Amino acid sequence: MVKYMKQRVISSVVGLSVLAVVLLFYTTIVLNIAVAIISLLAVYEVLKPLNIKNKALKFVCFVFVALIPFLNITGIFSLLPIISFLFIILLFIILIFDHQAITIEQTSLCFFMSLIIPLSLSSEIYMRDSNDFLSGIFYLLISLGGAWLTDTGAYFIGVKFGKHKFSPTISPNKTIEGVVGGITVNLVLYVLIGMLFTYVCSLFGMTVDINYLLLIIAAPICSAFAILGDLSASLVKRHYKIKDFGHIMPGHGGVLDRFDSVFFVVPFFSIFVNYFPIITVA
């Protein structure tokens, strides 16, 4: 247990260090590159259990995944429906020519994961490009925090106080106490992050106004979507009888194991702040 916790802490420190570097170059193409790399690794991990032999199918998926985070830079985001249509056509062409080796189920999962993962993470890029610098940074921290703070709170409180199973057939270790704890921890830390962000900005002579009512409303919803993402990934793992999607992050598993709770939170938060801005820069 101690060794496992040590691995989780080390992996978390490394991950936060990478996030810090991305934040330093937040307004540059570095964020797009980071999203593309994470998306590629996540899609690779989720397709690996399918044991797909056709290299063309995987190549087309990876090209599509890598392209999405850069559509806003090239100014062709409006062409996403056309690009997606071409992607579908290519998938079916490959399926027709190699239908004895590739199943429709494999092709369908390839399409679904190659679309949902990069589009979800690219919501961070959309929030950056649709807001001023400070708002974009705050939204990135809060959206990622909504997933990871819920996970962390649920894990530690579940280990300490968990007795009643939340979803035993999908995620045996998840408890009702852990879920409630994760939602509570996220709510409290959302408010603290808002206060800390305001304070740090004031040190640099910048004034920001945070709507804490909206922040408090968003917090439990983000937690709910984080839990949904985690359970969805767990369901896929149970189906393919694997414990983790990968081993690139000791103590956490693969990239997808670390980002599964993010995939529903980030798109929701992007939509939420588009209609209900939480932060205003004076």
C-alpha positions in Angstrom: 0.0 0.0 0.0 2.8 2.4 0.9 4.7 1.6 -2.3 1.4 2.2 -4.3 0.8 5.5 -2.6 4.4 6.5 -3.3 4.0 5.7 -7.0 0.8 7.8 -7.1 2.4 10.8 -5.5 5.5 10.7 -7.8 3.3 10.3 -10.9 1.1 13.2 -9.7 4.1 15.4 -9.1 5.4 14.7 -12.6 2.0 15.3 -14.1 1.6 18.6 -12.3 5.1 19.6 -13.4 4.1 19.0 -17.1 0.8 20.9 -16.5 2.9 23.8 -15.1 5.0 23.9 -18.3 1.8 23.9 -20.4 0.5 26.8 -18.4 3.7 28.8 -19.0 3.1 28.5 -22.7 -0.7 28.5 -22.4 -1.3 31.0 -25.2 0.9 29.2 -27.7 0.7 26.0 -29.8 2.1 24.1 -26.8 -1.4 23.5 -25.4 -2.5 22.2 -28.8 0.5 19.8 -28.9 -0.2 18.7 -25.3 -3.8 17.9 -26.1 -2.8 16.1 -29.3 -0.3 13.9 -27.5 -2.6 13.0 -24.6 -5.4 12.2 -27.1 -3.1 10.0 -29.2 -1.9 8.1 -26.1 -5.5 7.7 -24.8 -6.8 6.4 -28.1 -3.9 4.1 -28.5 -4.6 2.6 -25.0 -8.3 2.1 -25.6 -7.7 0.5 -29.0 -5.0 -1.8 -27.8 -7.3 -4.4 -26.1 -9.2 -4.7 -29.5 -6.1 -6.3 -30.9 -6.6 -4.8 -34.3 -4.2 -6.2 -36.9 -5.1 -3.8 -39.7 -2.5 -1.0 -39.6 -4.4 1.2 -42.0 -7.3 1.4 -39.6 -5.1 2.4 -36.7 -3.2 4.9 -38.9 -6.4 6.7 -40.1 -7.6 6.9 -36.5 -4.4 8.4 -35.2 -4.2 10.9 -38.0 -7.7 12.0 -37.3 -7.1 12.2 -33.6 -3.9 14.3 -34.1 -5.6 16.7 -36.5 -8.5 17.8 -34.3 -6.6 19.9 -31.7 -5.0 21.9 -34.5 -8.1 22.8 -36.5 -8.6 26.1 -34.8 -5.0 27.1 -35.6 -5.4 26.3 -39.3 -8.7 28.1 -39.4 -10.6 25.2 -40.7 -12.6 24.2 -37.7 -15.8 24.8 -39.7 -14.6 21.9 -41.9 -14.8 19.4 -38.9 -18.1 17.9 -40.2 -16.5 17.3 -43.6 -13.3 15.9 -42.1 -15.4 13.6 -39.9 -17.4 12.4 -42.9 -14.2 11.6 -44.8 -13.0 9.8 -41.7 -16.1 7.6 -41.6 -15.8 6.9 -45.3 -12.2 5.7 -44.9 -13.2 3.5 -42.0 -15.9 1.8 -44.0 -13.6 1.4 -47.0 -11.0 -0.3 -44.8 -13.7 -2.4 -43.2 -15.1 -3.5 -46.6 -11.6 -4.5 -47.9 -10.6 -6.3 -44.7 -14.0 -7.4 -43.3 -12.8 -10.9 -42.5 -10.2 -9.5 -40.1 -12.0 -6.5 -38.7 -15.4 -6.5 -37.1 -18.1 -3.8 -37.2 -17.8 -3.5 -33.4 -14.1 -2.8 -33.7 -14.6 -0.2 -36.4 -17.4 1.5 -34.4 -15.3 1.7 -31.2 -12.4 3.1 -33.3 -14.7 5.9 -34.6 -16.3 6.6 -31.3 -13.1 6.9 -29.3 -11.2 8.7 -32.0 -13.9 11.3 -32.0 -14.9 11.8 -28.4 -11.5 11.9 -26.8 -9.8 14.6 -28.9 -13.0 16.7 -29.2 -13.4 16.5 -25.4 -9.9 17.6 -24.6 -9.9 20.2 -27.3 -12.6 22.0 -25.3 -9.7 23.4 -23.3 -8.4 25.0 -26.5 -11.8 26.4 -27.2 -12.0 28.0 -23.8 -8.6 29.5 -24.2 -9.4 31.0 -27.6 -12.9 32.2 -26.5 -11.7 34.0 -23.4 -9.1 36.4 -22.2 -5.8 35.1 -20.7 -6.7 35.1 -17.0 -10.2 33.6 -17.6 -8.8 30.9 -19.8 -6.2 29.9 -17.2 -8.8 29.9 -14.5 -11.2 27.8 -16.5 -8.5 25.3 -17.4 -7.6 24.8 -13.7 -11.2 24.5 -12.6 -12.2 22.1 -15.4 -9.3 19.8 -14.8 -9.7 20.2 -11.0 -13.3 19.3 -11.2 -12.3 15.8 -12.4 -9.1 15.3 -10.4 -10.2 16.8 -7.1 -13.3 14.7 -7.2 -11.2 11.6 -7.9 -8.7 12.4 -5.2 -11.3 13.2 -2.6 -13.3 10.1 -3.4 -10.2 7.9 -3.2 -8.9 9.1 0.2 -12.3 9.4 1.9 -13.4 6.1 0.4 -10.3 4.3 1.7 -10.8 5.8 5.2 -14.6 5.7 5.6 -16.0 3.7 2.6 -18.4 0.9 3.6 -21.2 0.9 1.1 -20.5 0.0 -2.5 -21.6 2.5 -5.1 -21.3 0.4 -8.3 -19.9 -3.1 -7.3 -20.3 -4.7 -10.8 -18.5 -1.9 -12.6 -16.1 -0.3 -10.1 -15.9 -2.6 -6.9 -13.7 -0.2 -5.0 -15.9 2.9 -5.4 -18.1 3.6 -2.4 -21.1 5.9 -1.6 -19.0 7.5 1.1 -16.2 8.1 -1.3 -18.5 9.6 -3.9 -20.0 12.0 -1.4 -16.6 12.8 -0.1 -15.3 13.5 -3.6 -18.2 15.9 -4.4 -17.7 17.7 -1.1 -13.9 18.0 -1.5 -14.3 19.4 -5.0 -16.9 21.9 -3.8 -14.7 23.2 -1.0 -11.6 23.4 -3.1 -13.4 25.1 -6.0 -14.1 28.0 -3.6 -10.6 28.0 -2.2 -9.1 27.9 -5.7 -11.3 30.9 -6.6 -10.1 32.8 -3.6 -6.4 31.9 -4.2 -6.7 32.8 -7.8 -8.1 36.2 -6.9 -5.4 36.8 -4.4 -2.6 35.9 -6.7 -3.9 38.1 -9.4 -4.1 41.0 -7.0 -0.4 40.6 -6.2 0.3 41.3 -9.8 -2.0 44.3 -9.9 -4.8 42.5 -11.7 -8.4 42.6 -10.6 -10.7 39.6 -11.2 -14.3 39.1 -10.0 -15.4 35.5 -9.5 -19.1 34.6 -9.3 -19.0 32.1 -6.4 -22.6 31.2 -6.7 -22.0 29.9 -10.3 -18.8 28.3 -9.1 -20.7 26.4 -6.4 -23.4 25.4 -8.8 -20.8 24.1 -11.3 -18.8 22.1 -8.7 -21.2 19.2 -8.0 -22.2 19.0 -11.7 -18.5 18.7 -12.6 -18.1 16.0 -9.9 -21.1 14.1 -11.3 -19.6 14.1 -14.8 -16.2 13.1 -13.4 -17.8 10.1 -11.8 -19.7 9.3 -15.0 -16.4 9.4 -17.0 -14.7 7.2 -14.4 -17.5 4.6 -14.4 -17.6 4.6 -18.3 -13.9 3.8 -18.5 -14.3 1.2 -15.8 -17.1 -0.4 -17.8 -14.9 -0.6 -20.9 -12.1 -2.2 -18.8 -14.4 -4.8 -17.3 -15.7 -5.6 -20.8 -12.1 -6.3 -22.0 -11.1 -7.8 -18.7 -8.2 -5.5 -18.1 -7.2 -3.7 -14.9 -5.6 -0.6 -16.4 -5.5 0.8 -19.9 -1.7 1.2 -19.6 1.3 1.6 -17.3 2.8 4.9 -18.3 1.8 6.5 -15.0 2.8 4.2 -12.1 0.1 4.2 -9.4 -2.5 5.5 -11.8 -2.2 3.2 -14.8 -2.3 4.7 -18.3 -3.1 8.1 -19.7 -6.7 7.1 -20.2 -6.9 5.9 -16.5 -5.8 9.4 -15.4 -8.0 11.4 -17.9 -11.1 9.2 -18.0 -12.9 11.5 -15.4 -11.9 14.5 -17.5 -13.7 13.6 -20.8 -17.2 14.6 -19.7 -16.2 17.4 -17.3 -14.3 19.6 -19.8 -17.0 19.8 -22.5 -19.6 20.4 -19.9 -17.6 23.2 -18.2 -16.9 24.7 -21.6 -20.6 24.9 -22.4 -21.4 26.1 -18.9 -19.0 29.1 -18.9 -20.0 30.0 -22.4 -23.5 30.8 -21.1 -22.7 31.6 -17.5 -19.2 33.2 -17.2 -17.8 32.6 -13.8 -14.9 35.0 -13.9 -14.8 38.6 -15.0 -11.5 40.5 -15.5 -11.6 44.2 -14.6 
